[in-house]
């Protein structure tokens, strides 16, 4: 791409991104494409919202504007072949709009051009209204659908107005849309005299270019937690359940570990649906009992804390053998430095987009949290960070993109209260509430593939959705 790469900030709704291109939606994770989870004990339904909505807008410390725009779902008619063709075209235009929303979050340089574009689009809307009154031709229906799609582009105007850099590239995108608008205006004036295939190809080409830019999304910062979705009610008050963040899209195996001590049995399910129904596919008898509930499955292996020790075990599900074990130097264990709920939760193993982590406390750090990045093969500590947050005051914690997020409690009123960035070695106090529906959380871990938090809440296995702030990376960031 000849123009310089974009450098812009944006707040995205992760679920909105997942629902189009990025990854699986949270409801599809639980095995239901209709965003509905049904068990014998619970029923959860998530309904789409109608219309464009601006979630928030703000300015970061570098002066970049951020904005979250959530796009609606559409229910289009499909009475004939031509309608289906246009519907497919319009769905791509909608996806294109959502991508431009992220890409164009920082422009004001072409303000006058944007105003002209807005006027042109509003004029097009008025002309479409004239066509609405004409019920004498079969083409009216098609133009009504196109008009609705153009209406959906209007909320992009405030985003484009804030775009401050790389005017040449954004001008190209605006020119593409402007030309499409001209074509549609011409179609309106001379109904039926247009080349559908050529128009379709131009939309596809623009979408491809935008997809290339979307691949430049970097790691995100936690902005919001929503939910939970209750997947199942089972087991004791304490436990852990998880999927592998490095598994393929078709591999949705679930692992289930009940209780925080005196147990060595791991249960495996082929999918979330099997987990909900109780259709167990395999059990593993570990060579050692585990301590706590802070285990993690990563790249086909289970990592857990050996009971009454600060030893970390790597166990392969494929071979049924221990591949590695290593003592975590100076780490407290057996309720010396647990989370507030106890349960031998001294050592918390977790994974994120960057890799494998251990969170614990030591006497050398006065009982405050220590974060260590681990080699996933040898369990060697690659680097450690000492924080000033007392581990006994933490309810639970999880890592996202190299940042540790700590909750203030495991009980009612819990919220993400503190975060520590390993990239900058700095901390900040936060205020991100979430709904502790069953009042006692004993496990809370982030899964980078699903963009979700897995939790064990008083015998309930639940999922939380997360909203992340993203930055488009440039060549200077690599």
N, C-alpha and C positions, 0 to 999 in steps of 0.2 A: 504494500500500500504506500503510494508516494507521499501523501501528507503525513506529517508527524503524528504519532499515536496519541490518543486522547489521554488526558489525565483528569479524571473527574470523580466526584464522590456521590454516592447515592445510597439511600436507605431502601432496601427492597424487602418486600414480604416474601420470605423464603418459600412459603407455600404457593404464593402466586407464581414464583419462578419455576417451582417444581412442576406445577400443573401444566406448563407449556413445554419447556425444553430441558430444564436443568436436571431434575431427578424425580424420584417417585414421590408422589404426594403421600402425606401421612395416612389418609384413609386407604390408599391402595396398599400401603404397607401392611395394614391389618387384613388384607385379603378381600376387600369389597370395593369395586369400582364405583359404586353408588354412594360412597362416603358414609356407609352405614355399617355399624358393628353390632351383631346380635349374638348374645349368649343367653344361657338359661337364667343369668342373674342380672344382666344389664343390657340396655339398649341406648346407643348414642347415634345421633344423626347430625350432620353438619350441612347446613343449607347455604348455597351460594348467595352472595349479595348482588343486588342489581345496581347497575350504573357505575360510572367511574367515581372513585373516592380518593381524595388526597388525604393520606394518613397524617403526615406532618411535614414541615419544612423548617430548615434551620441553616445555620452557617457554621462550618467547623473552624478550628483555630487558624487554618491556613487561608481562610477566606473563601473556601469552596462551598457552594450551596448544595444542600442535600434535600431530597424530596422523595416521598414514597407515594406511588400511584398504584392503586389496585384495580385491575380490570375485571369486568363481569364475565360470567358465562353467558352464552347465547343459545337460543333454541330456534333454529332456522327451519323453515318449511322445506320439504323436498318432494314436490308434486310431480316433477318431470326431470328428464335427463339434463336439460339446460339449467334448470334450477340447481340441481346437484353440482354441476360444474361451477356455477357462480358461487354456490355456498362454500365449496372448497377454496375458491379464490379468496372469498371474504374472510374465511378462517385464517388464511395466511396473512391477509392484511392486518387482521387483529393481532396475530403473533408478532408481525412486524412492528405494530404500534407499541406493544409492551417492551420490545427490545429498544426502540428509539427512546422510550422513557428513561431507561437506565443510561443509554449512551449520551444523551444530550442534556445532562443535569447541570451544566455550568455555562450557559450562554446568555450574554446580553449584547455581544458585539454586533450581531445582525438584527438588532431590535426593529429597525424600520422594515426590513425584509419580512420579519415574522408578522408584523402588523398587516402588511400587504397580504401575506398568506392567510391570516385570520379573516380579513375582509373577503378575500377570494372564496374561502371555504364557506363563510356565512352566505355569500351571494349564491354559491352552489346549492346551499341548503334551501334558500328561498326558491330557486328554480325547481328544485325537486318537489317542493310543495305544490307547484303548479301541476307537475306531472301526477301527483297524488289525486288531484281532482279529475283527471282524465281516466275514466274507467273503460274506455272504448278499445284499448289495445292490450294484448297479452304481455307486452314488454313492461307495462307499468309495475308489475310485481317485482321484476328484476331490478328496476331502478330504485324502488323503495328500499330494497335490501342494501344496495350500494350506498344510498343516501345515509342509512343507519350506520354503516361502517365509516363513512366520512365524518359523521357526528362524533363517533368515538375517537377520531383523531384530534378533535378540538381541545380536549384536556392536555394534549401535548404542548400546546402553545406556551403556557407558563413555564414549562420545563425548558423549551427551546430558548425562551427569553433570558434564562439564567446562564446559558452556555457562554463561557468567556474566552475560550481558547480554541485554536485550530479552526478558524472560520471557513477555511477552504473546504474541509471535509464535510462540515455540517451544511455548507451551501450546496454541495453535491447531493446530499440526501434530500434537502429541501427542494432542489430542482427536480429530483426524481418524483417527489410527491406532487409538486406543482404541475409537472407534465402529465401525470396521471389524472389530476383534476381537470386539466384542459381537455384531455381525451374524453373524460366522462361528461364534461360540459358539451362537447361536440356531439356525443351520443344523444344527449338530451335534446339537442336541437334537430338532429336528424336521426330519429329513432331507427335502430336496426342497422345503420351504416357504420359498422366498426368491425375490427379484426379481433375476435376474442382471444385467439391463441397468442397473438403478439402482446396483448395486454397482460395475459397470464404470465408470459415469459418475463416481462419486465418486473412484475411483482416478485417472481421467484428469484430473479437476479438480485434485487434489492434485499430480499430476505437473507440470501446467502451471505452477502457482505456484512449484514448486521450480525449474523450468527458468528462470523469470524471475530468481530469486535467483542461479542459477549464472552468468548473464550478467555478473555483477558481479566475476568473477575478474579480478584485475590481473596484471601481469607477475610472473614467478617468479624465485626464486633457485636456482641450481644446487645440487643435493644429492647426485646420484649419476649415474654413467655406466655403462651396461651394454652388452654386446655384445662384439665386433662381429658383424654379419652381413656375410659376404663376398658381394658382388653379382657381381663379375667379376674375372678376372685378365687384364690387358692392358697394353700400352704399356711404356714404360721405367720406370726406378726412380722417376722424378719426374713429376708431372703434377697435373692438377686435373679434377674433374668436378662437376657441380652441376645443380640445378633452380631455377626462379624462385619465391621465397617469396610473390610477389604474384600468381602465376598462379591461374586458377580451378581448382576441384576436378577438372574434366575435362581440364585442360591439364597433362600430366605430362612435357613435353619435357625431355630430358636433353642437356646440352652437355659436350663432352669435349675437353680441351686437353692433349696429350701433351708432355712435356719442359718445362724451365724457361727455355729460350732457343732462339734460332735457328729459330723456328717462327711461322707466321702462320695456320695452318689450324685452324679450329674445326669439329668434327663435331657434327651434331645428330641426335637420335633422338626419335621420337614418344612413346616411353614407356620405362619401365624394362625391360619385357619385350623391346622392340626393342633396347635397349642391350645386354642380356644376350646376345641372339641375334646381334647385330652387324648388324641391319637398319637401316643408316644412311639417313636421310631427306633430309639436305641438308648441304652443306659451305659454310663462309664463308672467304674469303681476306681477312684483315684488312689494312688499309693499312700497318700497322707490326708489327714483331716485338714480342712481349711479353717482360717480364722476370719471373722467378720463377714461382710457382704460385698466387699469392694473388689470383686474380681472383674476380669475383662477377657473377652475372646477377641483375638487379633491375628489375622492372617492364618486362620486354621488351628491356632493353639490357644489353650487356656492359661492365663497367668493368674496365680493366686498366692496368698500369704499362708505359709505353712503354720499350723496351729502351734501356739506357745513358742514362737520364734520370730525373728525378723528376716527369715529366709523367704525369698521369692522363688516360686516354682513355675517352670514353663512345661506344660503338658500337651503333647500332640494328640489330637483326636484321631488322626489318620493311623498312627502307629500304636496308640495306646501306651506310650512310654513318656518318661520324663526326659526332655531334651536338654534342659539346663536348670541349674539352681544356684542361687548366690545370696549371700547375706547382705542386707542393706545396712551399711556401716552406721552405727550410732542410733539407728532408728528405734524408737520406743515400741514396745509390743505388749500384748496381753493386758489391755486396758490401762496402760501407763499414759498414753496420749491419744485417746479415742475421740470421736465426735461426741457431741452432747448426749446422744442416745446410748453410748457405751457399745456393748456388743463386740468387743475386740476389734473395733474399727480403726485401729492405730495406723495401718498402712492401706492406703487407697490407690489401687492400680487403675489406670484409665488410658484412653487413646483418643487422639483427635486427628486433624488433617496433617499434622506435622509428624506424629509418631506415638511412641509408647512413653508413659509417664508414671512416676510414683510420687504420691503426696503423703507426707508423714511429719513427725516432729522429733527433735532431739534435745538432749540436755544441753548440748553446746549452743543451741539456738534458743535456750530458755523456754522450751516447750512450744515455741512458735512454729508455724508451718514451714517445711522445707519442700521445694519442688525439685525433682531430679528427672532428667531425660535419660531413658534407658536404651541400650542397644537391644533390639528385639531378639537377637540370636543368642547373645552371651549374657544378657542382663547386666552388663557393665554400665556403671553410671557415666554418662558422657559429659554432663554438666549439671550443676546444682545452683539453686537460687534460694537464699534465706529471706523469708518475709518476716514482718512484725506482727502477724495475726496469730493469736493463741489458738492452737488446734482444738483444745477442749471447749472453746467458745463457738466453734463452727458446727452448724447442723449437718451439712453435707457440702461437697464441692465437685466440680467437673471442669474439664479443659475444653476450650474452643479456640482453635488457631493459635495455640501457644500461650493463651491467657487463662489463668486459673480464676474461676468464679466461685465464691464462697457464700453459702446461705447463713443467715444469722440464727436459724433455729431449725429443728426438725418437726416442730409442732405447729399449731394454728398460727397464722400471721407470718409465716416464713416468707422471706424475700431474699434475693441476691443482694448482699449488703457490701461486698468487698471484692475487688478484682486485682490481680497482679499480672502484669505483662512480662513474660520472659524475654521478649524482643527488646524492650526498653529498660528492663529491670526497675520498673516503677509501679506504684499501686494507686488506686483511687477507691473512694467509698461511693457505692452506687445505691440505687433504690429501684429495683426491678421486682415488683410483686408477682406472685403466682398463686394459683388456687390449690392449697393443701387440703384437698377434698376429704381425705380420710384421716387427717390430723396426726399422722405419725410416719414420717419418711425415714426409712432405714437404708435406702440405696437410691442414688441419683447420678446417672452417667449419660454423657453425650455420645451420640452415634453420628459420625460425620457423613456416612452414606445416606442415612435417612433424614439428616438435619432435624433430629428429634432428641428429646431427653427421655430415657428409660428410667422408670421409678418403681420402687416397691413401697407401697403406701398402706401400711397396716393390713397386710394380707391381700391387697389389691395390686395387680400388675397394670400400670397405667403408662401413657405416653403424653408428653408435652411437646407442643410445637414451639420452635424458636424463630424469631425475626432477627436477622443480622444486617448490620451496616456494611456495605461493600465499597471497595475502591477499585477503579479500573487501573490496572498496572501499566506502566510504560516501559520503554527500553531502559530508562534510567533506574528502574526498580529491580532489574534482573542482575 
